[in-house]
Amino acid sequence: MKLFPFGHATHPQWQMAAGLVLAQLRAQMALHDYAASATLGLLYITDHYAAQAQDILDHLSAELPEVTDWSGTVGVGIASSNVEYFDEPALAVMLCAVPSDQYRVFSGVAPLPASFRPHTALVHADAATPDVSELIAEMADRTATGYLFGGLASSRGDVVQFAVGGNGNLGGHGKAGGVFSGGLSGVAFGAGVDLVSRVTQGCQPVGAARSITRCDGNLVKELDGEPALDVLLADLRVSLEQPQAAMAALRSTLAGLSQASEDVVSRTGNFGADVVVRHIVGIDPQRSGVALASKVEEGMQLAFCQRNVEAARADLVRICAEIREELEPEELPLAVASALAASDAMAAPSPERRIAGAIYVSCAGRGGPHFGGPSAELQVIRRALGDVPLVGFFAGGEIARSHLYGYTGVLTVFR
C-alpha cells in the first residue's frame, strides 16, 4: 500500500485554503511513493468554515472526481502532520487508497447495508444526539472486532459531519448533499484494511488499583474495605489538616475506572485498555467519600491518577512506541521503540515502517498548552512515527472501542 496523499492549509477564505490543499494533493499524487488514485477522502474543517461546509465539499468533489466517497467532521481545532490549527480557519484532507470493496461510508440517512460486515469503523458523532453513548456501543457491536475509533464533533457554531457514498455503495442521501447534523456517521472498514490503533489517557496512576466495595450513585465510599477519602489522601500523601496543599493536589487528581473483570493498571504501570478516566467533583469528609463525574458500581476497579504535561507526553510516547513495536516486532522491542520515540532520531520518513497514513483524534482540551506549546502534541507523534501522512481533529469526546472518553487521544494508523 502506497502513502496516502494529504494536504492542509489555513486562510480566511475557504477557496484559497482549498486551492492550497488541492495543490499539495496533486503534487503528492505525481510522486512514486504516493497513491495516484483513491476513492475515499477524509475531510476535517475548523468551525470557522462550518457555515460553508457544503460549498467546501462540493468544490473538493468537483476538483477530485475520482474520489467518490467522503467522510469527516468539524472541530474547534484540526490536526495534520506536525501541525495543529486552533482558532483559525483551516481544513485538512487525506485520500485513503484502500480497496473499494473493503469500506463503506455510512450516516443517519444512509446506514450500513446488512450485506457488509465491518471489521472496525471510523466514527464521527454529534454530542447533542440523545443516547449517543448507547449508539456508539451498538455500532461497536456491529463490528467483528468491537473496535471503533473517532470522536464527537466540536464547534462553536454549526456542528456538521461529512458523509458521501458513491459508486452505488449507498443510497438514501436524497437532497442532504453529504453534509449532516446529528447522529453518527463515518467509514466502516472490512478485514482487508489493516489498522493499528491505541488510546492515550495522558494520565499516570498515583496509587494501586482497588475494588469499590461500597458506593452510592457517583459517591465512592469504600475502596477495598477502607474509607475512600482516606485512601485518596494516602495516595496523594496529603492531609486535610493542611487544606491548601490538599486542595491543590485534589484539583489535579482524577480517577481511572474499569469493570471488575478488567485490569485498571497494566503490567507496564500504565492504564489498561478499557479504563475510562473521570474527574473528581467533590469530597465528603463526613462519610469519607469521593464523588466522581460518573456513576459507579460495587466491584468496579478504581485507581487515582494525575494529568499534567509530563504525564501526557510520556503516555503519548508510549502508545507511539507500542504502534511501532507492532509494526516492527522482530526488529524493535518496546524499550528500544520508547527510547527512539522520545528522541528526534526517527523524525525522517522511513518506508520500512509501513505506515500508509494515520488518523489522530484528540480532546479539544489537550492541544497546545497542555503539551507545552503550539503543535507540541503533533510534534511528539511525528518524532515517534516519522513524517507520515496524518489528519485528524480535536473533539468534544473521543471514541475508542465501544467507549466514549474525555481528555484522551486516539491514534490509528493504516499499515
C-alpha positions in Angstrom: 0.0 0.0 0.0 1.4 3.4 -1.0 1.4 6.5 1.1 -1.9 8.4 1.3 -1.8 11.9 -0.3 -2.8 14.6 2.2 -2.9 18.3 2.5 -3.7 21.1 5.0 -3.9 24.9 4.9 -5.3 27.9 6.7 -6.7 31.0 5.0 -9.5 33.5 5.8 -11.2 32.4 2.5 -12.0 28.8 2.3 -11.5 28.8 -1.5 -7.8 29.8 -1.0 -7.3 27.1 1.6 -8.9 24.5 -0.6 -6.7 25.6 -3.5 -3.6 25.1 -1.4 -4.8 21.7 -0.2 -5.5 20.6 -3.7 -2.1 21.7 -4.9 -0.5 19.6 -2.2 -2.6 16.5 -3.0 -1.9 16.7 -6.7 1.9 17.2 -6.2 2.0 14.1 -4.0 -0.1 12.0 -6.3 2.5 12.6 -9.0 5.2 11.1 -6.8 6.1 7.4 -7.0 5.7 6.7 -3.2 2.2 8.1 -3.0 -1.0 6.6 -4.3 -2.0 8.1 -7.6 -5.7 7.4 -7.2 -8.0 6.9 -4.3 -11.8 6.8 -3.9 -12.1 7.6 -0.2 -11.4 11.1 1.1 -11.3 12.3 4.8 -12.1 15.9 5.3 -11.8 17.9 8.5 -12.5 21.6 8.9 -12.3 24.0 11.8 -15.5 25.6 13.0 -14.6 28.9 11.2 -15.6 27.1 8.0 -18.7 25.3 9.4 -21.2 27.5 7.7 -19.5 26.9 4.3 -19.3 23.1 4.8 -21.5 22.2 1.8 -19.6 24.6 -0.5 -16.3 23.1 0.6 -17.5 19.5 0.0 -19.0 20.4 -3.4 -15.8 22.1 -4.5 -13.5 19.3 -3.5 -15.8 16.7 -5.0 -15.8 18.6 -8.3 -12.0 19.0 -8.3 -11.3 15.4 -7.3 -14.0 13.5 -9.3 -12.1 10.2 -8.8 -12.9 10.5 -5.0 -16.4 9.1 -4.8 -16.7 8.7 -1.1 -16.1 11.3 1.6 -16.2 11.3 5.4 -15.2 13.8 8.1 -16.5 16.4 10.5 -15.8 19.8 12.2 -13.6 20.6 15.2 -12.6 23.7 17.2 -9.2 22.5 16.0 -7.8 20.2 13.3 -4.6 18.3 13.0 -2.2 17.3 10.3 1.3 16.0 10.2 3.3 18.1 12.7 0.8 21.0 13.0 -2.4 21.9 14.9 -4.8 24.6 13.7 -6.8 26.2 16.6 -8.9 29.3 16.5 -8.2 29.9 12.8 -10.0 28.9 9.6 -8.4 25.7 8.3 -9.0 22.4 6.5 -7.2 19.1 6.1 -7.8 16.3 3.6 -6.3 12.8 3.2 -7.1 10.5 0.3 -7.1 6.9 1.5 -6.1 4.4 -1.1 -8.0 1.3 0.3 -9.8 -1.2 -1.8 -13.3 0.0 -2.6 -14.9 -3.4 -1.6 -13.3 -3.0 1.9 -15.1 0.0 3.2 -18.5 1.7 3.3 -19.4 5.2 4.2 -22.5 5.4 6.5 -24.7 8.1 8.0 -28.0 8.5 9.7 -29.8 8.7 6.4 -27.8 6.0 4.7 -26.9 3.3 7.3 -24.6 0.4 6.6 -26.1 -2.3 4.3 -26.7 -5.6 6.0 -24.5 -7.3 3.4 -21.4 -5.5 4.6 -19.8 -7.0 7.8 -17.5 -4.3 9.2 -14.3 -5.3 10.9 -13.9 -1.9 12.6 -15.1 1.7 11.9 -14.1 5.3 12.0 -17.0 7.1 13.7 -17.9 10.8 13.9 -20.8 11.7 16.2 -22.8 14.7 17.4 -22.7 15.2 21.2 -26.3 16.5 21.1 -27.6 13.2 19.8 -29.8 11.5 22.5 -28.1 8.4 24.0 -25.0 8.9 21.9 -23.0 6.6 24.2 -25.5 3.8 23.6 -25.4 4.4 19.8 -21.6 4.1 19.9 -21.8 0.8 21.8 -24.4 -0.5 19.4 -22.2 0.4 16.4 -19.3 -1.4 18.1 -21.4 -4.5 18.4 -22.0 -4.5 14.7 -18.2 -4.8 14.0 -16.4 -8.1 14.1 -13.7 -6.7 16.5 -15.9 -4.4 18.6 -13.4 -1.7 17.9 -14.3 1.8 16.9 -12.1 4.9 16.7 -13.1 8.6 16.2 -14.7 11.3 18.2 -17.5 13.8 18.8 -17.6 16.9 16.5 -16.7 20.1 18.3 -17.8 23.5 17.2 -18.8 27.0 18.5 -21.2 27.2 15.6 -22.8 24.7 13.2 -22.0 21.0 14.1 -21.6 19.2 10.8 -20.5 15.9 9.5 -19.5 14.8 6.0 -20.7 11.5 4.6 -20.9 10.7 0.9 -21.0 7.2 -0.6 -20.6 7.0 -4.3 -20.4 4.3 -7.0 -23.7 2.9 -5.9 -22.4 1.9 -2.5 -25.0 3.8 -0.5 -28.3 5.3 -1.3 -30.7 7.5 0.6 -28.8 10.7 0.8 -31.6 12.5 -1.1 -31.1 16.2 -1.0 -28.8 16.2 2.0 -25.8 16.7 -0.2 -23.4 14.9 2.1 -23.4 17.4 5.0 -25.3 16.3 8.1 -26.1 17.3 11.6 -26.8 14.9 14.5 -26.4 11.2 14.8 -23.4 9.1 13.8 -21.5 8.9 10.5 -18.2 7.5 9.4 -16.4 4.8 7.5 -16.8 1.0 8.2 -13.7 -1.0 7.2 -13.5 -4.6 6.2 -11.0 -7.1 7.4 -8.8 -6.4 4.4 -7.9 -2.9 5.8 -5.1 -3.4 8.3 -5.2 -0.9 11.1 -3.3 -0.5 14.4 -4.9 1.8 17.0 -4.0 2.9 20.5 -5.6 5.2 23.1 -3.6 7.6 25.3 -5.2 8.8 28.5 -2.5 11.3 29.3 -2.5 10.2 32.9 -0.2 8.4 35.3 -1.6 6.3 38.2 -0.5 7.6 41.6 -1.7 4.6 43.6 -2.6 1.0 43.3 -5.8 -0.3 41.7 -8.5 -1.1 44.2 -12.0 -2.5 44.2 -15.0 -0.3 45.0 -16.6 -2.1 48.0 -19.3 0.5 48.9 -20.8 3.3 46.9 -23.9 5.4 46.4 -24.6 6.7 42.9 -21.4 8.6 42.0 -20.1 8.7 45.5 -17.3 6.1 46.3 -17.5 5.3 50.0 -15.1 2.4 50.4 -12.1 1.0 48.4 -11.0 -2.5 49.4 -13.0 -2.0 52.6 -11.2 1.2 53.5 -12.8 4.7 53.6 -12.3 6.1 50.0 -11.3 9.6 51.1 -8.6 8.1 53.4 -7.3 6.1 50.5 -7.2 9.1 48.2 -5.4 11.3 50.7 -2.9 8.5 51.5 -2.1 8.0 47.7 -1.6 11.8 47.4 0.4 12.0 50.6 -1.6 15.0 51.8 -3.8 15.7 54.8 -7.0 17.8 55.2 -5.2 19.4 58.2 -3.2 21.3 55.5 -6.2 22.3 53.3 -4.3 24.5 50.8 -1.9 21.7 49.9 -4.6 19.1 49.9 -6.9 21.1 47.6 -4.1 21.8 45.1 -3.4 18.1 44.9 -7.0 17.1 44.6 -7.6 19.5 41.8 -5.1 17.8 39.6 -6.3 14.3 40.5 -8.7 12.1 38.6 -10.0 8.5 38.8 -9.4 5.7 36.4 -12.3 3.2 36.3 -12.9 -0.2 34.8 -15.2 -3.1 35.2 -14.4 -5.8 37.8 -13.1 -8.2 35.2 -10.7 -5.7 33.6 -7.3 -4.5 34.8 -7.0 -0.8 35.6 -3.2 -0.7 35.7 -1.3 -2.8 33.2 1.9 -4.7 33.9 3.9 -1.7 32.5 2.4 0.6 35.2 0.1 2.4 32.7 -3.7 2.3 32.5 -5.2 -0.7 30.8 -7.0 -0.6 27.5 -10.6 -0.4 28.9 -10.1 2.3 31.5 -12.1 5.5 31.4 -10.9 8.5 33.3 -13.3 10.6 35.2 -13.0 13.9 37.2 -13.3 14.0 41.0 -16.1 16.5 41.5 -16.1 16.6 45.3 -15.2 15.0 48.6 -17.5 14.2 51.6 -15.4 14.2 54.8 -18.4 13.2 56.9 -18.9 10.0 55.0 -15.2 9.7 54.0 -16.4 9.6 50.4 -15.1 10.7 47.0 -17.6 11.9 44.4 -16.8 11.3 40.7 -18.3 12.7 37.5 -19.8 9.3 36.7 -22.0 6.7 38.4 -20.1 3.8 39.9 -21.0 0.3 40.9 -19.6 -2.1 43.6 -17.0 -4.4 42.2 -15.6 -1.8 39.7 -11.8 -1.2 39.8 -10.5 2.3 40.6 -7.1 3.9 40.6 -6.4 7.5 41.3 -4.2 9.3 38.7 -2.9 12.7 37.8 -2.8 14.5 34.4 0.0 17.0 33.6 2.3 17.9 30.7 4.9 15.3 31.7 2.3 12.5 32.1 0.6 13.4 28.8 3.8 13.4 26.8 5.0 10.2 28.4 1.8 8.4 27.7 1.7 9.6 24.1 5.2 8.5 23.5 4.2 5.1 25.0 1.4 4.5 22.5 3.5 5.5 19.6 6.2 3.1 20.7 3.6 0.3 21.0 2.4 1.0 17.5 6.0 0.9 16.2 6.6 -2.3 18.0 3.5 -3.9 16.4 4.6 -2.8 13.0 8.2 -4.0 13.5 8.0 -6.6 16.3 11.0 -8.6 15.3 13.3 -5.5 14.9 12.1 -3.1 17.6 11.5 -4.2 21.2 9.3 -1.8 23.2 12.1 -0.5 25.3 14.1 0.5 22.1 11.0 1.9 20.5 10.3 4.0 23.5 13.8 5.4 23.6 13.6 6.3 19.8 10.2 7.8 20.2 11.5 10.1 22.9 14.3 11.4 20.7 14.5 13.2 17.3 16.4 10.3 15.7 13.4 8.9 13.8 11.9 12.2 12.6 12.8 11.5 9.0 10.5 9.3 6.9 11.2 5.6 7.0 9.5 3.4 4.4 10.1 0.2 6.3 7.7 1.4 9.0 4.9 0.5 6.6 2.5 3.3 7.6 0.4 4.5 4.7 -1.5 7.1 6.7 -2.7 8.0 10.2 -5.8 9.5 11.9 -5.4 11.3 15.2 -8.4 12.4 17.3 -7.5 14.3 20.4 -9.5 16.1 23.0 -10.1 19.8 22.5 -8.7 20.4 26.0 -5.4 18.6 25.2 -3.9 20.6 22.3 -1.4 23.4 22.6 -0.5 24.4 26.1 -1.4 21.0 27.6 1.7 19.7 25.8 3.9 22.7 26.5 3.4 24.8 23.3 1.6 25.2 19.9 1.5 21.9 17.9 3.6 20.1 20.5 1.2 17.2 20.6 1.5 16.5 16.9 5.3 17.0 17.0 5.6 14.2 19.6 3.8 11.9 17.1 5.9 13.0 14.2 9.1 12.4 16.1 7.8 8.9 17.1 6.4 7.7 13.8 8.2 9.8 11.2 6.7 12.2 8.7 3.8 10.0 7.8 0.5 11.3 6.2 -1.8 12.3 9.1 -5.1 14.2 9.5 -7.5 14.5 12.4 -9.4 16.8 14.7 -9.8 18.0 18.3 -13.0 16.5 19.6 -15.6 17.1 22.3 -15.2 13.5 23.3 -13.1 10.6 21.9 -14.3 7.3 20.7 -12.3 4.1 21.1 -13.5 0.5 21.2 -17.1 0.8 22.4 -16.3 3.7 24.9 -16.7 7.4 24.9 -13.7 9.0 26.5 -12.6 12.5 27.6 -9.2 14.2 27.6 -7.7 11.4 25.6 -6.0 10.9 22.2 -6.9 8.1 19.7 -4.1 7.3 17.2 -4.9 4.9 14.4 -2.5 4.0 11.5 -3.1 2.2 8.2 -0.4 -0.4 7.6 
